[in-house]
Amino acid sequence: MMAQDPGPAELVEFTADERLLAEDAANLPEEVGRPETIPSSPARRRLVGAGATLTGVSLLAGIALILLGAIDGFSSGFAVLDVVSLALGIAMVGTHWGWVHVAEATADAIEARRNSEVLGRQRQWLETIKPYTRYEVRTSVEDDGSISIVRVRHRPIRTGERRFSFVREFEDREVHSGEESAAVAERAEVLRRQAALDTERERGRFELAADAYETALLGRTDEQQRLAARRAAAQALSDQINVNLREPPLVE
């Protein structure tokens, strides 16, 4: 049985995961924009390159020591120097990848200090992203000249303790002839308006749940109060949905 998506009341206190700055960046909705990028550092490339070089040297030197110790030991009996050569060679071969990790860790530490202000602004930007579903419509031209109109859903998911990311899902795809440019443009605009309405509906549900949560929490941070606040948020959202269901739909 598939797990249900987390609802607005479950995500009101969640903050966007830093994964959205890197591996999940492609799943970001267009409306939230893109984070400030960290400029590439020549020093990082030099450090990582030096680590890779030391890795290769360590591996080759370790293999050479192993062969030297083994050949000399088998030909004239294993002396202390042969045993030391074998042990050192095995240690160098077994740990040669460590140079790469040391170089990357050093480069990360240097960049974190150098770009601390940018990293701070990135974290502030993440805090502005709210965990509700967005809908978007995009068009693309196929190899045969036809035009595809795709409806995309950016759905928030849990990624950790009070952290969320997005997954990008393609909900619907229409293919139209490239010769019907006016009709395609009109159809795309209709779908974009619908996507905007659906996004606004999700935003309204989230804000309703968030307001109810904040009102119930009243500044308290213990887990029991958080659970009670989440339940109040869910109840407020449920009541609003039920009211909407009872109201007759608008007829143009």
C-alpha positions in Angstrom: 0.0 0.0 0.0 1.5 3.4 -1.0 2.1 6.0 1.7 -0.1 9.1 1.4 1.5 12.4 0.6 2.1 14.6 3.7 -0.7 17.2 4.0 -0.3 20.9 4.7 -0.9 20.4 8.4 2.0 18.0 8.6 4.5 20.3 7.0 3.7 23.7 8.5 6.9 23.7 10.7 9.2 22.2 8.1 12.1 24.1 6.5 13.4 23.5 3.0 16.3 21.0 2.9 19.7 22.1 1.7 19.5 19.3 -0.9 17.5 21.9 -2.9 20.7 23.8 -3.4 22.4 20.8 -5.1 21.0 17.4 -6.1 17.3 18.4 -5.8 17.7 21.8 -7.5 16.1 20.5 -10.7 12.9 19.8 -8.7 12.4 23.4 -7.6 9.3 25.1 -8.8 10.0 28.1 -11.1 8.1 30.5 -8.9 10.5 30.2 -6.0 13.4 31.3 -8.2 16.9 29.9 -7.8 19.5 30.3 -5.0 22.6 32.5 -5.2 25.4 30.4 -6.5 28.9 30.0 -5.0 31.6 31.0 -7.5 34.0 28.3 -8.6 37.3 28.6 -6.8 40.7 27.9 -8.5 42.1 26.9 -5.1 39.5 24.1 -4.8 40.5 22.7 -8.1 44.2 22.8 -7.2 43.5 21.1 -3.9 41.4 18.4 -5.4 43.9 17.9 -8.2 46.7 17.6 -5.6 44.7 15.0 -3.7 44.2 13.0 -6.9 47.9 13.2 -7.7 48.8 12.0 -4.2 46.3 9.2 -4.5 48.0 7.9 -7.7 51.5 8.3 -6.3 50.5 6.5 -3.1 49.0 3.6 -5.0 52.0 3.2 -7.3 54.5 3.5 -4.5 52.6 1.0 -2.3 52.5 -1.5 -5.1 56.3 -1.0 -5.7 57.1 -1.6 -2.0 54.9 -4.7 -1.9 56.7 -6.1 -5.0 60.1 -5.2 -3.6 59.5 -6.7 -0.2 58.0 -9.9 -1.7 60.7 -10.5 -4.3 63.5 -9.8 -1.9 61.9 -11.8 0.9 61.3 -14.9 -1.2 64.8 -14.8 -2.8 66.8 -14.3 0.4 64.5 -14.9 3.3 62.3 -12.3 4.9 64.4 -9.8 6.8 63.0 -7.0 9.0 63.4 -4.6 6.1 61.3 -6.8 3.8 58.5 -7.1 6.3 58.5 -3.3 6.9 58.4 -2.8 3.1 55.5 -5.2 2.7 53.6 -3.6 5.6 54.2 -0.1 4.5 53.2 -1.0 0.9 50.0 -2.7 2.0 49.1 0.3 4.2 49.7 2.8 1.3 47.6 0.8 -1.1 44.8 0.3 1.4 44.6 4.0 2.3 45.5 5.7 -1.0 41.9 7.0 -1.6 42.2 8.9 1.7 44.2 11.7 0.0 41.2 12.5 -2.2 38.9 12.7 0.9 41.4 14.8 2.8 41.8 17.2 -0.2 38.0 17.5 -0.6 37.4 18.1 3.1 40.1 20.8 3.2 38.7 22.5 0.1 35.1 22.4 1.6 36.4 23.9 4.9 38.2 26.7 3.0 35.2 27.5 0.8 32.8 27.4 3.8 34.9 30.1 5.5 35.4 32.1 2.3 31.7 32.0 1.3 30.1 32.2 4.7 28.0 35.2 3.7 26.7 33.5 0.5 25.9 30.3 2.5 24.0 32.4 5.0 22.0 34.0 2.3 21.3 30.6 0.8 19.9 29.3 4.1 17.8 32.4 4.4 16.4 31.8 0.9 15.5 28.2 1.8 13.5 29.5 4.8 11.3 31.5 2.5 10.1 28.4 0.5 6.9 27.1 1.9 6.0 23.4 1.6 2.9 23.3 -0.6 2.4 21.8 -4.0 3.0 24.0 -7.1 1.6 23.3 -10.6 3.3 24.5 -13.8 2.7 24.2 -17.5 5.7 24.0 -19.9 6.0 23.7 -23.7 8.7 22.1 -25.8 9.2 21.4 -29.5 9.6 17.7 -30.5 11.9 16.4 -33.2 9.1 16.2 -35.7 8.1 19.8 -35.2 5.1 19.1 -33.0 4.6 21.0 -29.8 4.2 19.3 -26.4 2.3 21.0 -23.5 3.2 19.3 -20.2 1.6 19.9 -16.8 4.1 19.4 -14.0 3.5 19.0 -10.3 6.2 20.0 -7.7 5.2 18.0 -4.6 6.7 18.5 -1.2 8.1 15.4 0.6 9.7 14.8 3.9 13.5 14.4 3.9 14.4 14.4 7.5 13.6 15.9 10.9 11.5 19.0 10.0 13.0 19.2 6.5 11.3 18.9 3.1 12.3 18.8 -0.5 10.3 18.6 -3.7 9.7 15.8 -6.3 8.8 16.8 -9.9 6.0 14.8 -11.5 4.7 15.0 -15.0 0.9 14.8 -14.7 -0.3 15.3 -18.2 1.1 15.8 -21.7 -0.6 17.0 -24.8 1.0 17.0 -28.3 -0.2 19.4 -30.9 0.8 20.1 -34.5 3.3 22.9 -35.0 1.1 24.3 -37.7 -1.6 25.2 -35.1 0.5 27.8 -33.3 -2.4 30.1 -32.4 -4.5 27.2 -31.1 -1.5 25.8 -29.2 -0.8 29.2 -27.6 -4.4 29.5 -26.5 -4.5 26.0 -25.1 -1.3 26.5 -23.2 -2.6 29.7 -21.7 -5.8 28.0 -20.5 -3.7 25.2 -18.9 -1.4 27.8 -17.2 -4.4 29.6 -15.7 -5.7 26.4 -14.3 -2.2 25.5 -12.9 -2.1 28.9 -11.3 -5.5 28.4 -9.7 -4.6 25.0 -8.4 -1.3 26.4 -7.0 -3.3 29.2 -5.3 -5.6 26.6 -3.8 -2.7 24.7 -2.3 -1.1 27.9 -1.0 -4.4 28.9 0.6 -4.7 25.5 2.3 -1.2 25.7 3.6 -1.6 29.2 5.0 -4.8 28.2 6.7 -3.1 25.3 8.3 -0.1 27.4 9.2 -2.2 30.1 10.9 -4.1 27.6 12.9 -0.8 25.9 13.9 0.7 29.2 15.1 -2.4 30.2 17.0 -2.5 26.8 18.8 1.2 26.7 19.5 1.4 30.1 21.3 5.2 30.1 21.5 5.5 26.7 23.2 8.1 24.3 21.9 7.5 21.0 23.7 6.5 18.0 21.5 3.1 17.6 23.1 2.1 21.1 22.3 3.5 20.7 18.7 1.3 17.6 18.2 -1.7 19.5 19.5 -1.0 22.5 17.2 -0.6 20.2 14.2 -4.0 18.6 15.1 -5.5 22.1 15.3 -4.1 22.9 11.9 -5.5 19.7 10.4 -8.9 20.4 11.9 -9.0 24.0 10.5 -8.1 22.7 7.1 -10.7 19.9 7.3 -13.4 22.4 8.3 -12.5 24.7 5.4 -12.6 21.9 2.9 -16.0 20.7 4.2 -17.3 24.2 3.9 -16.2 24.4 0.3 -17.8 21.0 -0.4 -21.1 22.2 0.9 -21.1 25.4 -1.2 -22.5 25.1 -4.7 -19.9 25.6 -7.5 -19.8 28.9 -9.2 -21.4 29.0 -12.7 -20.1 31.6 -15.2 
